Amino acid sequence: MEWVDQINLQDLKVSVAPSGGPIAVVRDETKFTAVQTSGKPIIFIFSPSGELKSTIKVILFVHV
C-alpha cells in the first residue's frame, strides 16, 4: 500500500467497499490528534492499492 509510511490508521475511521473496491478514510473525531487543515472533516478516497484518488470536504448544515 502506498500509504503505509504516511498514515496512522489508529487515528482514522476506515470503510472498505466490498469485492476490493475503493477505501474511504476520515479522521476519528473521538481521538485527539493534531490537524493541519481548517478543521473541517475531509474524506479521503483511496484505490484498493492505497493510491489517493479523491478528497471530499464535508460541509455540515444545521437546521434549526
Backbone as JSON, one array per atom type, in Angstrom:
{
  "sequence": "MEWVDQINLQDLKVSVAPSGGPIAVVRDETKFTAVQTSGKPIIFIFSPSGELKSTIKVILFVHV",
  "N": [[0.84, -1.16, 0.0], [0.52, 2.24, -0.76], [0.28, 4.12, 1.26], [1.42, 3.34, 3.64], [3.66, 4.39, 5.13], [2.76, 6.94, 5.59], [0.27, 7.32, 6.82], [-1.4, 6.94, 9.89], [-3.36, 4.5, 10.9], [-4.62, 4.15, 13.32], [-5.7, 6.51, 14.18], [-7.83, 7.03, 12.57], [-11.01, 6.54, 10.85], [-12.02, 3.88, 8.9], [-13.5, 2.76, 5.93], [-14.36, 0.16, 3.84], [-15.08, -0.79, 0.53], [-17.05, -3.53, -0.75], [-15.67, -6.47, -2.34], [-13.08, -5.61, -3.11], [-13.15, -2.86, -3.73], [-13.08, 0.8, -3.67], [-11.48, 2.62, -0.91], [-12.52, 4.39, 1.87], [-11.5, 7.0, 3.99], [-11.5, 8.75, 7.03], [-10.81, 11.21, 9.55], [-10.85, 10.17, 12.93], [-13.01, 11.55, 15.05], [-13.31, 11.17, 17.74], [-10.9, 10.86, 18.87], [-8.06, 12.64, 19.99], [-6.11, 14.49, 17.89], [-3.45, 16.17, 16.16], [-4.28, 18.61, 13.78], [-3.8, 19.59, 10.44], [-5.28, 21.08, 8.74], [-8.18, 23.12, 8.0], [-9.83, 22.16, 9.93], [-12.29, 21.22, 9.23], [-14.1, 18.27, 8.47], [-12.59, 15.9, 6.31], [-12.97, 13.59, 3.76], [-11.07, 11.0, 2.56], [-10.49, 9.28, -0.43], [-9.29, 6.26, -1.46], [-7.65, 4.07, -3.8], [-7.86, 0.45, -4.09], [-5.19, -0.31, -3.88], [-4.06, 1.66, -2.36], [-3.58, 4.15, -3.46], [-4.15, 7.6, -3.53], [-7.16, 8.83, -4.64], [-9.21, 10.75, -4.55], [-10.52, 13.59, -2.72], [-12.92, 14.69, -0.34], [-14.47, 17.45, 0.92], [-16.29, 17.87, 3.81], [-19.3, 19.43, 4.35], [-21.21, 20.65, 6.85], [-24.58, 21.13, 7.55], [-26.72, 22.8, 9.7], [-29.92, 22.49, 10.77], [-32.24, 24.56, 12.13]],
  "CA": [[0.0, 0.0, 0.0], [1.3, 3.45, -0.87], [0.11, 4.98, 2.42], [1.94, 2.66, 4.82], [4.53, 5.26, 5.9], [2.2, 8.29, 5.67], [-0.99, 7.38, 7.55], [-1.54, 6.12, 11.08], [-4.74, 4.05, 10.87], [-5.19, 4.17, 14.66], [-6.37, 7.78, 14.37], [-8.77, 7.2, 11.47], [-12.09, 5.59, 10.61], [-11.82, 3.35, 7.56], [-14.61, 2.0, 5.38], [-13.9, -0.5, 2.63], [-16.13, -1.3, -0.33], [-16.93, -4.97, -0.96], [-15.04, -7.0, -3.55], [-11.86, -4.91, -3.49], [-13.43, -1.52, -4.25], [-12.36, 1.91, -3.04], [-11.36, 2.7, 0.54], [-12.79, 5.74, 2.38], [-10.81, 7.24, 5.26], [-11.78, 10.04, 7.65], [-10.23, 11.32, 10.89], [-11.72, 9.76, 14.02], [-13.2, 12.74, 15.87], [-13.31, 10.82, 19.15], [-9.5, 10.85, 19.3], [-7.39, 13.94, 19.87], [-4.95, 14.48, 17.02], [-3.11, 17.47, 15.57], [-4.88, 18.75, 12.46], [-3.07, 20.56, 9.63], [-6.21, 21.74, 7.83], [-9.08, 24.07, 8.64], [-10.6, 21.5, 10.97], [-13.48, 20.61, 8.65], [-13.85, 16.87, 8.11], [-12.26, 15.58, 4.92], [-13.0, 12.16, 3.45], [-10.08, 10.64, 1.55], [-10.85, 8.08, -1.18], [-8.11, 5.57, -1.97], [-7.83, 2.85, -4.59], [-7.52, -0.73, -3.27], [-3.73, -0.4, -3.68], [-3.63, 2.72, -1.48], [-3.33, 5.39, -4.19], [-5.17, 8.61, -3.28], [-7.92, 9.12, -5.86], [-10.05, 11.93, -4.41], [-10.83, 14.06, -1.38], [-14.23, 15.33, -0.26], [-14.63, 18.28, 2.11], [-17.64, 17.7, 4.33], [-19.93, 20.66, 4.81], [-22.32, 20.28, 7.71], [-25.63, 22.11, 7.67], [-27.51, 22.62, 10.91], [-31.26, 23.01, 10.58], [-32.76, 24.99, 13.44]],
  "C": [[0.9, 1.25, 0.0], [1.26, 4.3, 0.4], [0.76, 4.44, 3.68], [2.77, 3.59, 5.7], [3.92, 6.64, 6.18], [0.99, 8.4, 6.59], [-0.98, 6.42, 8.73], [-3.02, 5.71, 11.2], [-5.39, 4.04, 12.25], [-5.98, 5.45, 14.91], [-7.47, 8.04, 13.35], [-9.91, 6.18, 11.52], [-11.96, 5.17, 9.15], [-13.04, 2.55, 7.15], [-14.19, 1.45, 4.02], [-15.09, -1.03, 1.85], [-15.96, -2.81, -0.52], [-16.21, -5.29, -2.27], [-13.85, -6.18, -4.03], [-12.07, -3.55, -4.09], [-12.66, -0.46, -3.51], [-12.41, 1.88, -1.52], [-11.59, 4.15, 0.95], [-12.17, 5.88, 3.76], [-11.16, 8.64, 5.75], [-11.19, 10.04, 9.06], [-11.27, 10.92, 11.93], [-11.83, 10.92, 15.0], [-13.24, 12.43, 17.36], [-11.9, 10.77, 19.73], [-8.88, 12.21, 19.06], [-6.15, 13.77, 19.01], [-4.69, 15.89, 16.49], [-3.65, 17.51, 14.14], [-4.15, 19.85, 11.7], [-3.97, 21.3, 8.65], [-7.11, 22.68, 8.61], [-9.92, 23.45, 9.75], [-11.89, 20.89, 10.46], [-13.16, 19.17, 8.27], [-13.56, 16.71, 6.61], [-12.27, 14.07, 4.78], [-11.98, 11.93, 2.33], [-10.53, 9.34, 0.89], [-9.59, 7.51, -1.81], [-8.52, 4.4, -2.86], [-7.51, 1.66, -3.69], [-6.02, -0.88, -3.01], [-3.19, 0.72, -2.81], [-3.3, 4.03, -2.17], [-4.47, 6.37, -3.94], [-5.85, 8.99, -4.59], [-8.7, 10.43, -5.76], [-10.14, 12.34, -2.94], [-12.18, 14.78, -1.43], [-14.27, 16.14, 1.03], [-16.08, 18.19, 2.55], [-18.15, 19.03, 4.85], [-21.18, 20.26, 5.59], [-23.31, 21.42, 7.79], [-26.44, 21.79, 8.91], [-28.85, 23.27, 10.68], [-31.85, 23.32, 11.95], [-34.25, 25.14, 13.38]]
}
